[in-house]
Amino acid sequence: MTESSSEGQEVPMAGARTEDGKVLIVGPDGMAVEGPPRSDNDEQDDEPRSVTELVEQPAKVMRVANMIRQLLEEVKSAPLDEASRARLRSIHEASIKELESGLAPELVEELERLSLDFTDDSTPTEAELRIAQAQLVGWLEGLFHGIQTALFAQQMAARQQLEQMRRALPGGQQLQGEEHPAFPGAPQAGNTDGPGSGGMYL
């Protein structure tokens, strides 16, 4: 979803859904526009789940992704003998299985469709290993980018709700937890060097 800016360039927009079913679209100005609430009669499969809900074990997925990225660097930096290539193949296949255990079925199906399988029992070449590892790293980077975008949209939606609550308050009142701004000329918090301030007890 994009919106044309004043310079003619398309600016990406992000969206998120609140707990009550309202759709919040975050525009390029950082403000969220509220959409119609979701009806209770709507089917759950009408639209895909958020990517943050599809990663069931994010810490595990992150650890495996870092390992795969490091293995790709090793493959590119040094030549591998046949035993090393066979070992790397088994690590690659085990890494995919570990990733699938931390992902929702939707992402598991996508990963199985896109991942490069070694069909025969022969030892893969260095080029085949580099392609398989690079493909997996690219898929994981796209997944993490989607998570960051979804989290940003959720933060912007929460900020918009906070701004709406603040504007709804009577003048002069503030939300709980907000600090009152200091008056001009008033001493700042933590400044104990002024006259009349008590020093340390001797």
C-alpha positions as CSV (number, residue, x, y, z in Angstrom):
1,M,0.0,0.0,0.0
2,T,1.5,3.3,-1.1
3,E,0.6,7.0,-1.0
4,S,1.9,9.7,-3.4
5,S,4.0,12.3,-1.7
6,S,4.3,16.0,-2.7
7,E,7.4,15.2,-4.8
8,G,5.6,12.5,-6.8
9,Q,7.3,9.6,-5.1
10,E,5.4,6.8,-3.6
11,V,5.7,6.5,0.1
12,P,5.0,3.1,1.7
13,M,2.2,2.8,4.2
14,A,1.9,0.2,7.0
15,G,-1.2,-1.3,8.7
16,A,-2.0,-2.9,12.0
17,R,-5.1,-4.2,13.8
18,T,-6.1,-3.3,17.3
19,E,-7.6,-5.8,19.8
20,D,-11.1,-4.6,19.2
21,G,-10.8,-5.4,15.4
22,K,-10.2,-1.8,14.2
23,V,-7.8,-1.4,11.3
24,L,-5.1,1.3,11.6
25,I,-3.3,2.4,8.5
26,V,0.0,4.3,9.2
27,G,0.6,7.0,6.6
28,P,3.9,8.7,5.6
29,D,3.2,11.5,8.2
30,G,3.4,9.0,11.0
31,M,-0.3,9.3,11.9
32,A,-2.7,6.3,11.9
33,V,-6.0,6.4,10.1
34,E,-8.7,4.2,11.6
35,G,-10.6,1.9,9.4
36,P,-13.9,0.0,9.9
37,P,-13.9,-2.7,12.6
38,R,-13.9,-6.4,11.7
39,S,-17.3,-8.0,11.9
40,D,-17.8,-11.0,14.1
41,N,-19.3,-12.9,11.2
42,D,-16.1,-12.6,9.1
43,E,-14.2,-15.7,8.5
44,Q,-10.9,-16.0,10.1
45,D,-9.3,-17.1,6.8
46,D,-10.3,-14.0,4.9
47,E,-6.9,-12.4,5.5
48,P,-3.6,-13.8,6.6
49,R,-2.3,-13.6,10.1
50,S,0.3,-11.1,11.1
51,V,3.9,-12.2,10.5
52,T,4.6,-11.7,14.2
53,E,2.0,-14.5,15.0
54,L,3.6,-16.8,12.4
55,V,7.0,-17.0,14.2
56,E,6.1,-19.1,17.3
57,Q,9.6,-19.3,18.7
58,P,11.4,-16.1,17.6
59,A,14.5,-16.6,19.8
60,K,15.1,-20.0,18.3
61,V,14.6,-18.8,14.8
62,M,17.0,-16.0,15.4
63,R,19.7,-18.3,16.7
64,V,19.4,-20.7,13.8
65,A,19.4,-17.8,11.4
66,N,22.7,-16.4,12.8
67,M,24.3,-19.8,12.5
68,I,23.2,-20.2,8.9
69,R,24.6,-16.8,8.1
70,Q,27.9,-17.7,9.6
71,L,28.0,-20.9,7.7
72,L,27.5,-19.1,4.5
73,E,30.5,-16.8,5.3
74,E,32.6,-19.9,5.9
75,V,31.6,-21.5,2.6
76,K,32.5,-18.3,0.7
77,S,35.8,-17.7,2.5
78,A,37.6,-21.0,2.3
79,P,37.6,-24.1,0.0
80,L,35.9,-27.2,1.4
81,D,36.9,-30.8,1.0
82,E,34.5,-33.6,0.4
83,A,34.1,-34.4,4.1
84,S,33.4,-30.7,4.9
85,R,30.8,-30.4,2.2
86,A,29.0,-33.6,3.4
87,R,29.0,-32.2,6.9
88,L,27.7,-28.9,5.8
89,R,24.9,-30.5,3.9
90,S,23.7,-32.4,7.0
91,I,23.9,-29.1,9.0
92,H,21.9,-27.3,6.3
93,E,19.1,-30.0,6.4
94,A,19.1,-30.0,10.2
95,S,18.9,-26.2,10.3
96,I,15.7,-26.2,8.1
97,K,14.1,-28.8,10.4
98,E,14.9,-26.6,13.5
99,L,13.5,-23.6,11.7
100,E,10.3,-25.4,10.9
101,S,9.8,-26.3,14.6
102,G,9.7,-22.5,15.4
103,L,7.4,-21.4,12.6
104,A,3.7,-21.6,12.0
105,P,2.4,-24.1,9.3
106,E,2.0,-21.3,6.8
107,L,5.7,-20.4,6.9
108,V,6.7,-24.0,7.0
109,E,4.9,-24.7,3.8
110,E,6.5,-21.7,2.1
111,L,10.0,-22.7,3.3
112,E,9.6,-26.2,2.0
113,R,8.5,-24.9,-1.4
114,L,11.4,-22.5,-1.7
115,S,14.3,-24.3,0.0
116,L,16.8,-26.2,-2.2
117,D,16.8,-29.9,-1.5
118,F,19.7,-32.1,-2.3
119,T,17.9,-35.0,-4.1
120,D,20.6,-37.6,-4.4
121,D,23.1,-39.0,-1.9
122,S,26.2,-37.5,-3.6
123,T,28.2,-34.8,-1.9
124,P,27.1,-31.4,-3.1
125,T,29.6,-29.0,-4.6
126,E,30.6,-25.7,-3.1
127,A,28.5,-23.8,-5.5
128,E,25.4,-25.8,-4.6
129,L,26.0,-25.3,-0.9
130,R,26.5,-21.5,-1.4
131,I,23.3,-21.3,-3.4
132,A,21.3,-23.2,-0.8
133,Q,22.7,-21.3,2.1
134,A,22.3,-17.9,0.4
135,Q,18.7,-18.7,-0.5
136,L,17.9,-19.6,3.1
137,V,19.6,-16.5,4.5
138,G,17.7,-14.3,2.0
139,W,14.4,-15.9,3.0
140,L,15.1,-15.3,6.7
141,E,16.1,-11.7,6.2
142,G,12.8,-11.1,4.4
143,L,11.0,-12.7,7.3
144,F,12.8,-10.5,9.8
145,H,12.1,-7.4,7.7
146,G,8.4,-8.3,7.7
147,I,8.4,-8.6,11.5
148,Q,10.1,-5.3,12.0
149,T,7.5,-3.6,9.7
150,A,4.6,-5.2,11.6
151,L,6.1,-4.1,15.0
152,F,6.6,-0.6,13.7
153,A,2.9,-0.4,12.6
154,Q,1.8,-1.7,16.0
155,Q,3.9,1.0,17.7
156,M,2.5,3.7,15.5
157,A,-1.1,2.5,16.2
158,A,-0.4,2.6,20.0
159,R,1.0,6.1,19.7
160,Q,-2.1,7.2,17.8
161,Q,-4.3,5.8,20.5
162,L,-2.3,7.7,23.1
163,E,-2.6,10.9,21.2
164,Q,-6.4,10.4,20.9
165,M,-6.6,9.9,24.7
166,R,-4.5,13.0,25.4
167,R,-6.7,15.1,23.2
168,A,-9.8,13.8,24.9
169,L,-8.6,15.0,28.3
170,P,-9.7,18.4,29.6
171,G,-7.2,21.2,29.3
172,G,-4.4,21.2,31.7
173,Q,-4.7,17.5,32.6
174,Q,-2.1,14.9,31.7
175,L,-2.1,11.2,31.4
176,Q,-0.8,9.2,34.4
177,G,2.9,8.7,34.2
178,E,3.6,11.9,32.2
179,E,5.9,14.5,33.8
180,H,4.8,18.0,34.1
181,P,6.9,20.4,32.1
182,A,9.2,22.7,34.1
183,F,8.1,26.3,34.4
184,P,10.6,29.0,33.0
185,G,13.1,29.8,35.7
186,A,12.2,26.8,37.9
187,P,15.1,24.6,39.1
188,Q,15.6,21.4,37.2
189,A,15.2,18.1,38.8
190,G,18.5,16.7,40.3
191,N,20.1,20.2,40.6
192,T,21.1,20.5,44.2
193,D,23.8,23.1,43.8
194,G,21.5,26.1,44.3
195,P,21.1,28.2,47.5
196,G,19.2,26.6,50.3
197,S,19.7,23.1,49.0
198,G,20.8,20.6,51.5
199,G,24.2,18.9,51.1
200,M,25.4,15.6,52.3
201,Y,25.4,14.9,56.0
202,L,28.9,14.9,57.5
